[in-house]
Each structure stands twice: as structure tokens, then as C-alpha cells.
Amino acid sequence: MNLNKNDVCSFAQAQLNTFNLSELKIAKELALRSISVEIEEEFEELNSIEVMQARHSHFCVSGVLVEDYAERIIELESDKKLVYGIRHMGGNIDIPFIQLLANFSLTTKEALELYESVKPQFNKFNPLYICFHSSVKLEDVDMIAATHMVTSSREIKKLNAWPYEEKLSFKIIRDDSYHAWYKKGYEDFNREVPELSKRVVANSHESMEGSMEQGLLQLVFLGGQQIGLIAAERSAFLGHDGIYFHEIFIDKNWKGKGLAKAIQRKFVAENTNETDFVWGTIDHSNLSSYKTALSNGRKPVRYENFVCIN
């Protein structure tokens, strides 16, 4: 079964409802168009033979065929439909899960019931979780992963400067020479906090290229001494102009001083327009990054929920 125009519209509306936009000024029609394009493009991409073959070759799961990586759609009762497919958290072969996208609001109980109806199609993957999104924090899920944290640039710029902010400066990164230092910093962090080692990891230099090309990958200095880096990228939020935060990294010798919120606020003040949304997804277990976003007025508006199925 393929996605038709009516399908896309119904899925887009349901996905818009997984965002709590009560405190944000969002043009609904613009947001729906943006989500519709995203749904269509992802469905088409994941069902392309090139992508399915690439995933099959990359993960090399025993007994799995190329077509097992297809994104599927099924029709339920009362015009309800479900798109679903296999994923791997962070590209980790050891953490397979099933992504559920419905054209109606999902509860944890409904998500589990729906999985049971498609479970035989994924036995070879031995998935650990099902995943779906919600606009509120659910208490009956096993794990919350990525949380959308959003506010407007204008609101952040209204905040008073944080301590140390006047001593901060930035320098645009123009090549990959920074990455060995940055990666080592994460390796040290993962050794110290091993419970986050599979979920909070360094970005590859390839994933930072967009930030570098836009001049939004920058080293951070405090009083002339290099203490970290920050990476952002111009990326729309629900069809509205925005800047997406990929990373705020601070050398371990400078952690615990409240510098992250100062770095973020000053970076926003120097690199964004008044009408931009400032957003990003933060792993819910990464409390330091979560608190930094909250300190600068970013609000949790969407939750990525994981429920154990084994």
C-alpha cells in the first residue's frame, strides 16, 4: 500500500498533534505542509531500493532480506492507518526498534496492541522496543529518548546575560582539525558516565559539515583560552525559520561552572534573527543539556517514547 494525498494529510495532522505548541506562535497550515513533505520524503526514501540495500549491507542481520527494511503501511478500522518500520537507535545494531507513525493519537496500550499485529514481520530483527511520539510526558513508557526543546530567539535574547558571558568569544571552525580533540572529550565522558555511552556520543565530522559550511561550527574561548565548541545549523522548525543546536561541548576541566547556558545564550544573541525559533532534540537522560536548554527558556514540546517489547 502506498501513501496517497489523503493519507499524508491525515498523518500530518496526527503528527502535528504530537507537538505541544500552546506557548509558541506557529502558523498551523505552514506546519502541516512542512510535516507532510517530511512524511512523504521519508516514506519514499526508506522504500527506495538503494536505501534498503544500503541498510541491509550495513547492519548484516542474519536471515534478513533487503525488502525487510521496507517502510510499511496498514489500514485499520474506521479509516485509521499505521506506518511502521525497523530502526536502530543511533545506528547501533544492538538496539533495534520499531517506529510507529499513526494517523491518530497513540497511547502506550494501543501502541503495544498494534505491534502485536505486525510482530511476525520483525522476528528476525529481534527488536527491543516500539517507538512513538507524544506532546506530553507519558508515565507508562520505559524510556524517553529525544525531547524537542524549543523557544524563540527573541525570548532568549530578552534574558539577562549569564555569569562569564562577557568573557566568552567564538572562532569559526573551517576544517576538521578540531575533531580529534572533540572526540577524545566524549571518550573521556563516556568512560566516566558509562550508562550514557550508547546514547550520548560525539557527532561525526560528517554530521557537522552543514554547521561548518554555514559558519555555525565555532570554538569557544573564555578569556582567550579554548574551553569547548558549539555547533548549530539553520534548519526550519515546522516550516518556520529556525536554528537547530547540534552540540554544546565543554572540556571536562571547565564543566560545572554554568558555562553551557552562557555559551548558548551568547551564541544565539550573535548568530540568530529575532524571528528564528531556537530548537534541538536532547536525550532525556542527559540532564545537564536538558537543564541548559530550560535555563534559556527552551520548552519541551515533544517526546520520543520507547516501550519494551521483550
N, C-alpha and C positions, 0 to 999 in steps of 0.2 A: 504494500500500500504506500502511495506517495502523499506528500503534503500538498493540498490544494489551497487556494486563496482563503477559503472559509476556515480551513484548519489553522492556517497561520494566524489569522485574526483571533481565533478563539484561544490559541496557545499564548499569543502575545498578551491578551487581556489577563489571562490567568497569571502569567509571569509578572506583569506589572503589579498585580496584587500581592506578589511576594516581597515587594518593597514597601516600607512604612515611610511615606512621603509627606506625612502630616505637617512637618516643620520645614519642608523645602518647597520653594516655588518652582514647580515643574509643569511644563506645558504637556498635558496628557497626550494629545494627538502626536506631538513630536516624539514623546517617549514610546508610544505604541509603534510608530514607524520604525524607530531605531531597534526595538526588540524584535519586530517582525523580520527585519533584514538579518539580524543576528541568528534567529531561529532557522531561516531559510538557508543561509550560508553554511551554518554548522551542519545541518542535516545533509546538504549536498556534499560538503567536503568529506564528512565521515563515511558517506556511502560511495565516494569515488574509489575506483579500483586501485588507483595509485596510493591513496592514504591507507586503505585496508591492507594492501600488500606491505606497505612500509611498517605498519603496526605489527603485522604478522611476523615480519622478519626481525623486527626489533625485540619483541618480547619472547618469541620462540617457545610458546607454551605447548607442551606435549599434547598431541591429539587435536589441536585446534586448527580449523581451516581458515583460509582468508576470509570467506564470507561470514564467519562467526563474529567478525569485527563490525558488521553492518549495524547501522542505526535502524531500529525497527519502530513501527507504529501499529497499534492495535485499536480496534473500536470496541468500546464497552457499551453498556446500556445508556439510554437517554442522551445520545449524542456526546457522551464522554469518550475521550480518546487519550492514549498514552504513548509517548515516545520514550524509548529506553535503549540502553546500550552499555557495553562494557567500558570501564575506565580503569586507570591505575593511578593512585594518589601520588602526585609528584613524579609521575613516570616510573614509580617503583614497582617492579614486577611482583613483589611480595605483598602489595596492598591493593588487590583488585576489588572493584566495587561496581555496582550497577547504578547508573544515573537514571533517575525518573523525572520526566517532564510531562505534566498533565495539563489538560485544558480546563481544569477545575482545581479548587483548593484541596490540597492533600493534608490529611492527618497522619500521624505515625501509624496508627492502626490500619488505615486504608493503604498506606504505602507497603506495609508488610503483606497485606492480603493480595495486593496487585502483584507483588514479587512472586508469591506462591504460584500464580497463574502462568508466569513466564520462566520460572526457575529451571525447568529441564533444559532450556536453551543455553544455560550458562554453567552447567555442571562441570564441564572441562576446565573452566577458569577457576573454579572453587572460590567465588567471591566472598569477601569478608563482611561487606556492608551493602546497604542500599543508601542512596543519597537523594535528598530533595531539599528545596528551599522554602523558607517561611519569612514572613515580615515581623514575627515576634519570636522571642526566645522560648523554645519548647523545653519542657521539663522531662519529657518521656523519651528523649533520644540519648544515644550512648556517647555521642561526641559532636561538638560543634567545631567545624573547621574554619573556613574562610568567612569572615564577617565584613560586610561592606560598611565602611566608615566614611561619612560624607558631611560636608558643610560648604558654605560659600566662601570664596576668597575674601569677600567683603567682611564677613563675620570674624575671620581670623585676623585681618588687618586692624580690626577695632580693638583687639586685645592689647593690654599693656605689654611692653617689652619684658621678656623674662630675664632673670639674672644671667650674666655673662654675654648677653646678646650683643652688646655694643663692642665686645672684643672679638666677635666672630667674623670671619671673612671666608669667601669662597673662591675657588680657582677651577675653571672649566677643564675637564679631562679630555684630552684629544687623541689618546692612544690606549693600548691595552696594558701598559706597563704597571698600572695600579693593581691589576687583578691578583697577582701572586700574594701581595700584602693583604689584600681584602679577603682572599680565600683562606689564608692562614689564620686570620682573625676568627673566621667562622669555625675552622677546625678546632681552635682552642676553646671556643664557646661550646661546641658540641661535645668535647671531652669533659668539660665542666658541668654541662647540663645534658647528659646523655638521653634523658627522656624526651627531649625535643629534637634529637639528632635526625629523625626521619621527616620531621615536619617543618622545622625552621632551619633552612640551609642557605648557603650562598647562591646568589644568582650566577648563571654562566655569563661570560663576557658577551656571548652572542645575544642573550636576552637583554643586555644593557646597551646594545648598539643603537636602538632608537633614541634612548636618552642622550647618548653621546652625540648623535647626529643633530639633535635639537639643542645642544649646549646645556642640557639639563642633567648631565652627569658631572658632579663637581666635588672636588676635595674640600674638606672643611678644616679651617685653621682657627686656633684660639691663641690670640696674642702672637701670631706668626708661627706657631707650632702645629704641625699636621696632627689632627686628632680623629679624623673619620672621613666619611664621604656620604653624599646624598644623591639619589637618582630618582628622577621623575620623568614623565613623558606627557606631552599634550595628547589627551585622549578624552573623547566625549563621554559624559555621564548621561545615559538615557537620552541621547541626541542633543544634549546641551554642552556648550564649550566647557572643557574641564582640564584639569591637570591631575594625573594619576601618579601616586607615590609608589615606586618600586622598593625603595630601600632608604633607611637611615642607619648607617653603620658607624659605631663609635669604638675606637680602640679600647681594649679592656682597662688600660691604665687611666682612662677618663670616664669610665662608667660610674653611675651612682651619684652624679653631680647635677642631675636635672638638665643636662645639655641637649638631649634629643628634642625636647619641646621648644627650646630656644632656637635650635638649628632649623627645625621645621617652620616655625613662625617667621623667622628672618628670611628664609628661602622663599616662602610664599609672598612676603612683602616685596621682595626684589624681582620675582620671576612670574607673577600672575597678574591677570587683569581683574578688575572689580567684578565682572560678570561671570568669572570662572567658578565652576564647582571644584573643590579640592577633595579628592577621594582616593580610595585604595581598599584592598582586601587584606585583613590582618588575621592571622591564625588566632583563634580564640584562646588558645593556651599560652600565647606569647603575651603575658601580662604587661611587660614593660612597654611594648609597642602599642598595646591597647590603651594603656593609661596615657601615653604620649598623645595619641590621637584625641582622646577625651579631653585632655588638658587644653588642646587648641580648638575645642568646640566641635570636633567631628563627632557625629552621632551614628550609632549602629542602626542601620536601616534594613538589613537583610542578613539572614543566617543560613549557612550551608550545613544541613543536618545529616549526620551519619547514624544509621541504626544497624546493629549487629544482626547477621542472619545465620551465623554458625555457632 
